[in-house]
Amino acid sequence: MSANIAVVAGETSGDLLASRLLSGLRPQLPDAHMHGIGGKHMAEYGFVSDYPMETLSVRGLFEVLMHYREIKAVQTNLSTQLLAERPDVFIGVDAPDFNFTVEQRLKEAGIPTVHFIGPSIWAWRAGRIKKIIKSVSHMLVIFPFESEIYQAANIPVTYVGHPLAEVLPLEPDMMAARKELGLPLDANVVTIMPGSRLSEINYNTAAFIGAAKLLAERDPSIRFVVPMAGSKQRDAYIQQVVQAKLMDVPVLLIDGRSHTAITAANSVLVASGTATLEVALLKKPMVIAYKQIWASWQIMRHMGYQPWVGLPNILAREFLVPEFLQDAATPLALADALWKQLHDDKLVTRLKQRFLEMHHSLLRDSARESAQAILQVINK
């Protein structure tokens, strides 16, 4: 069966998640033309990106406003293009603010739309369900508790499990990861992940590397690894480190290989987002932190429905790992929390067990499940 499939993924984590979906879909539709907006992982399955994915990789209300005209132009041009070519299905992968608008235009024109990864309406902005009803023909969700939310709204839904639960090993090999990165096998290693979006790097880096500086002063033998998603992220990171006068902090800056960097670590300092779940599935203690434009923070901090922002804590329904947001994310607070994880063996053992249980709960054949759901939508 030949098909025209349009897909939009808006950032590095979406590219990885979408690639799992395409890995199940490509064998079923070997001759399909798959295009839209995506990254290098999607390209491995013959996907062609019509626009740079980095255009959409902006987070925060005011950060988006600063890039509004550029993002809106891509959104309008893509929608017009797809309305003209009428793909067999449009798949929006995360990026709900961008994708729901495209999906609504396409659905109203009779083009079926699938949204992969429901937005966190169970955490904030529950009113989005009205927009979803207008935009989405079929929702694919990655957490089991989400299905009943969409069923109650009469939105067709399929729970497909979380693709990362399949990609990441149940028992990560720390020693192999350290050998790959040239790290001492017996050292304390902290991996620092300020984010994949440029806006995240700009706001998180100073506090994150400031924490590393304090830890290095307490114990000079601690090693620090900082994986970067791409050259633009690396440049932004270096710029922030220079501005903060933290160039003397000894870090191993690497391109990509974030999973290797996490696996090699004793503890991870990570920006809130999908990466927190990656850290949990790799069974690593973590400290979650996030900073953004002050005005965005003032709005968003009043929109949450639950006390957690990190995915591992949301899934556990408790503060398994500490979270430090905005002004609370000081270098000292982050350093103290990491120091505790580096020296509390009982805490580390408990966290690894909880994360293993979490891994099993999210483990399904997501590529097959999502591909099957999409094929059913196409065949309708």
Summary of the structure (lengths in Angstrom):
residues: 380
radius of gyration: 20.6
end to end distance: 14.2
largest distance: 62.6
contacts: 1340
relative contact order: 0.13
helix: 53%
strand: 17%
